[in-house]
C-alpha cells in the first residue's frame, strides 16, 4: 500500500514536469539583456573584469602566475588509446597548438572565464586539422548560467548564441548559477596590487623629498635670491661660491629615513608574501621567514603539485572538447586527452614472483 502511494506521488511530480526543468530561475536574466557582473571586488573597485589584465604588469604577480603556467605547459601530453594512426595525427595537432590552447584556457583561472575560437582546414594528408585557434577578447562574450555562450557584435543589442561544439570553446573557473562569469583569481589580488603600487608611489615621493640632502644657506651680505640660485646651481654642479660672512650647511633626514625605510620594507614584504600565498598557495620564505627545512620544503612542493593538478583539471576539458571536435569532423572514434606522467608499467616478473609466493 505504501509502495503504491510512493508511485502515485512520483507520477504526480512527473506530471507537473518540474523534475525535468529548473523552477528557481529569473527568465529576464536568462533570456534578455546582459547579466551584471556580481563580483563584489570588481564592483567596489569600479573596474571591468577584462581590465584586471593590468595586474599582470606587476613583477611579483607576473612571476607567480608565470610559475604556475610554466608548470602546466611542461606537463606531458598524450592521447589514449595511442595505438592508431588517428591518435598519431591527434598528437601532432595538439603538440602544435598545445601552448595556445592551454595558455588561453589557463586565463580562465586569472579572469574567471576565457573563450577560444577555432578555424579548421583540410590538410594535404586528407584529414581536417586546425588552421588557427586562439583566445578572443573576453568582453565580446557573455556566458549564461544555463551553459549558453552569447557573442555581442559591436553593440549590446546585437547578440547571438555561438556554437560550442566545433567553433568556440569556453573555459570557466568556479562558475556558479549566480555568477556564471566564474571566479577571477586576479580579483582576489586587486587590493594587494592597489596598495603595493601606491606604496611604491609614496616611497618614491618620500625619497624625492628626503633622500637627497637639503642645502641650507644663511645670508649676511648676500641677497636671499642670489643665495637660492647659488644653492640650486650647487645641486647640479656640486660647487658653491659664497661670501666669507655667509654660511651653508646640509640638512639630512637620516633618522626619519631609516624609520620610514624599515616600515616600507616590512609593508612591501608582507604584500609580496600575500601575493605569493594567493597564487602559489605557499612559499618557503612566507612560511618560515627565511628558516627552511627538508620537511617544510616537501610540504611546499606538495602544495605546488596540488596547484598543478588543479590547473590540469581546469584546462583538460577544453583540450578534450577540441579533440572531440576534430574526431567528429573526421569521423574518427573516441579518444581521451591525458595530461601528466604516464603510469609506470607493471613489472611482469615481479608480479609472477608474487603470485608464486602467495
Buried (B, 14 or more C-beta within 10 A) or exposed (E): EEEEEEEEEEEEEEEEEEEEEEEEEEEEBBEEEEBEBEBEBBEEBEBEBEBBEEBBEBEBBEEBBEBBBEBBBEBEBBBEEEEEEBBEBBBEBBEEBBEBBBBBBBBBBBBBBBBBBBEBEEBEEEBBBBEEBEBBEBEEBBBBBEEBBBBBEEEEEEBEEBEBEBBBBBBBBEBEEEBBBBBBBBBBBBBBBEBBBEBEEEBEEBBEEBEEEEBEBEBEEBEEEBBEEBBEEBEEEEEBEBEEEBEBEEEEBEEEBEEBBEEBEEBBEBBBBBBBBBBBBBBBBBBEEEEEEEEBEEBBEEBBEEBBEBBBEBBBBBBBBBBBBBBEBBEBEEBEBBBEEEEEEEEEEEEEEEEEEE
